[in-house]
Amino acid sequence: AEDVMLAYNFVQQKGEKHIILWGVSMGAGAILRAVPAYHLHPDKVILECSFAKLTDAVKGRMRAVNLPGTPLAEILTFWGGIENRFWGFSYNPADYAQNIHMPALVCWGTQDNRVTRQETNSVYRQLGTRKKKLIFFEKSGHQSFCRNEVEKWKTAVKSFLQ
C-alpha cells in the first residue's frame, strides 16, 4: 500500500490530474488498502485477480503447489506477520473495498487456481461505489488478461475508461 501511495504521489507531483490505479493480484490488494489508508483520490481503479483476505492469498499459493491450504495458510499468515511486524489476519482487501468510492473495474479469470470466484464476488459486492463492473475472462487463470485475452481486455478497459 505504501508503494501505491508513493507512486500516486509521484505522478500527482508531476502535474497529472487524472490518475487511474491498476493492480493485479497483490497489486489490486495494495490499491484496495492504499486508497483509504493514505486518502488517495484516483479517478478510477482497475482491480484484477484480487484476493479477499491475506489468508485466502496464502491458501491460493498452497493450492498452486498442491499443498493443503489449512493449516499452512494460517501458520504462514501468522509467521509472516510476526516477521514483518503486522497482524496478517487483519489484511482483508474485501473489507477495504467499502472505502472505494470511485468507478471500479474488477476482472477475474474463471480458470484462476489462486483466487476463487467467491473471493472476487466478495471484493466486488463490498465496493463502496455503484459505478462498478465485473468482467470474467473465461480463457484465463491467474495471469495477465492483457496478454492472454487481448481483445476482450482491450474492449473492457476502453469501455471503462470512456
VENCORNOR-V460371 format. One record per residue. N is the residue number from 1. RES is the residue in three letters. PSI is psi as a letter, one per 40 degrees, with the letter a starting at -180 (999 if undefined). D_CENTER is the distance of its C-alpha to the mean C-alpha in Angstrom with 1 decimal. Layout:
n: [N & N]
res: [RES & RES]
psi: [PSI & PSI]
d_center: [D_CENTER & D_CENTER]
This chain:
n: [1 & 2 & 3 & 4 & 5 & 6 & 7 & 8 & 9 & 10 & 11 & 12 & 13 & 14 & 15 & 16 & 17 & 18 & 19 & 20 & 21 & 22 & 23 & 24 & 25 & 26 & 27 & 28 & 29 & 30 & 31 & 32 & 33 & 34 & 35 & 36 & 37 & 38 & 39 & 40 & 41 & 42 & 43 & 44 & 45 & 46 & 47 & 48 & 49 & 50 & 51 & 52 & 53 & 54 & 55 & 56 & 57 & 58 & 59 & 60 & 61 & 62 & 63 & 64 & 65 & 66 & 67 & 68 & 69 & 70 & 71 & 72 & 73 & 74 & 75 & 76 & 77 & 78 & 79 & 80 & 81 & 82 & 83 & 84 & 85 & 86 & 87 & 88 & 89 & 90 & 91 & 92 & 93 & 94 & 95 & 96 & 97 & 98 & 99 & 100 & 101 & 102 & 103 & 104 & 105 & 106 & 107 & 108 & 109 & 110 & 111 & 112 & 113 & 114 & 115 & 116 & 117 & 118 & 119 & 120 & 121 & 122 & 123 & 124 & 125 & 126 & 127 & 128 & 129 & 130 & 131 & 132 & 133 & 134 & 135 & 136 & 137 & 138 & 139 & 140 & 141 & 142 & 143 & 144 & 145 & 146 & 147 & 148 & 149 & 150 & 151 & 152 & 153 & 154 & 155 & 156 & 157 & 158 & 159 & 160 & 161 & 162]
res: [ALA & GLU & ASP & VAL & MET & LEU & ALA & TYR & ASN & PHE & VAL & GLN & GLN & LYS & GLY & GLU & LYS & HIS & ILE & ILE & LEU & TRP & GLY & VAL & SER & MET & GLY & ALA & GLY & ALA & ILE & LEU & ARG & ALA & VAL & PRO & ALA & TYR & HIS & LEU & HIS & PRO & ASP & LYS & VAL & ILE & LEU & GLU & CYS & SER & PHE & ALA & LYS & LEU & THR & ASP & ALA & VAL & LYS & GLY & ARG & MET & ARG & ALA & VAL & ASN & LEU & PRO & GLY & THR & PRO & LEU & ALA & GLU & ILE & LEU & THR & PHE & TRP & GLY & GLY & ILE & GLU & ASN & ARG & PHE & TRP & GLY & PHE & SER & TYR & ASN & PRO & ALA & ASP & TYR & ALA & GLN & ASN & ILE & HIS & MET & PRO & ALA & LEU & VAL & CYS & TRP & GLY & THR & GLN & ASP & ASN & ARG & VAL & THR & ARG & GLN & GLU & THR & ASN & SER & VAL & TYR & ARG & GLN & LEU & GLY & THR & ARG & LYS & LYS & LYS & LEU & ILE & PHE & PHE & GLU & LYS & SER & GLY & HIS & GLN & SER & PHE & CYS & ARG & ASN & GLU & VAL & GLU & LYS & TRP & LYS & THR & ALA & VAL & LYS & SER & PHE & LEU & GLN]
psi: [d & d & d & d & d & d & d & d & d & d & d & d & d & e & e & h & d & h & h & h & h & h & i & h & b & d & d & d & d & d & d & d & d & d & d & d & d & e & f & i & g & i & d & i & i & h & h & h & f & h & i & d & i & d & d & d & d & d & d & d & d & d & d & d & f & f & i & h & d & h & e & d & d & d & d & d & d & d & d & d & d & d & d & e & f & i & h & d & e & e & g & g & d & d & d & d & d & d & e & h & e & i & i & h & h & h & i & i & h & e & e & h & e & d & h & i & d & d & d & d & d & d & d & d & d & e & h & e & i & e & g & i & i & h & h & h & h & d & e & i & b & g & i & h & d & d & d & d & g & d & d & d & d & d & d & d & d & d & d & d & e & 999]
d_center: [11.1 & 14.7 & 14.2 & 12.0 & 14.9 & 17.5 & 16.4 & 16.2 & 19.6 & 21.1 & 20.4 & 21.7 & 24.7 & 25.5 & 26.2 & 23.2 & 23.1 & 20.3 & 17.0 & 13.9 & 10.6 & 8.7 & 6.0 & 5.7 & 5.0 & 5.9 & 5.7 & 2.4 & 3.8 & 6.7 & 6.7 & 6.5 & 9.2 & 11.1 & 11.9 & 14.0 & 15.1 & 16.5 & 17.4 & 15.8 & 16.7 & 15.1 & 16.6 & 13.5 & 9.7 & 8.3 & 4.8 & 5.6 & 5.8 & 3.2 & 6.2 & 8.2 & 10.3 & 11.1 & 14.1 & 12.3 & 10.6 & 14.2 & 15.8 & 13.9 & 15.4 & 18.7 & 18.7 & 18.2 & 21.3 & 23.3 & 23.4 & 23.4 & 20.2 & 22.4 & 23.8 & 22.2 & 18.7 & 20.3 & 22.7 & 20.2 & 17.8 & 21.1 & 22.6 & 19.6 & 19.3 & 23.1 & 23.1 & 20.6 & 22.0 & 19.3 & 19.0 & 16.2 & 16.7 & 15.7 & 12.2 & 10.5 & 7.2 & 8.8 & 11.8 & 10.4 & 9.5 & 13.3 & 13.6 & 11.9 & 15.2 & 14.8 & 14.4 & 11.0 & 10.5 & 8.3 & 9.2 & 10.0 & 12.9 & 15.6 & 16.8 & 13.7 & 15.4 & 12.5 & 10.2 & 12.5 & 13.1 & 13.8 & 10.3 & 8.9 & 12.0 & 11.5 & 8.3 & 10.2 & 13.5 & 12.7 & 11.6 & 14.7 & 15.5 & 17.8 & 16.9 & 14.0 & 14.0 & 12.7 & 13.7 & 14.5 & 15.5 & 18.5 & 19.5 & 16.2 & 14.6 & 11.8 & 12.8 & 13.1 & 13.9 & 15.6 & 18.0 & 18.4 & 18.8 & 19.8 & 21.7 & 19.4 & 16.4 & 18.8 & 20.2 & 17.0 & 15.7 & 19.4 & 19.8 & 16.8 & 18.0 & 21.6]
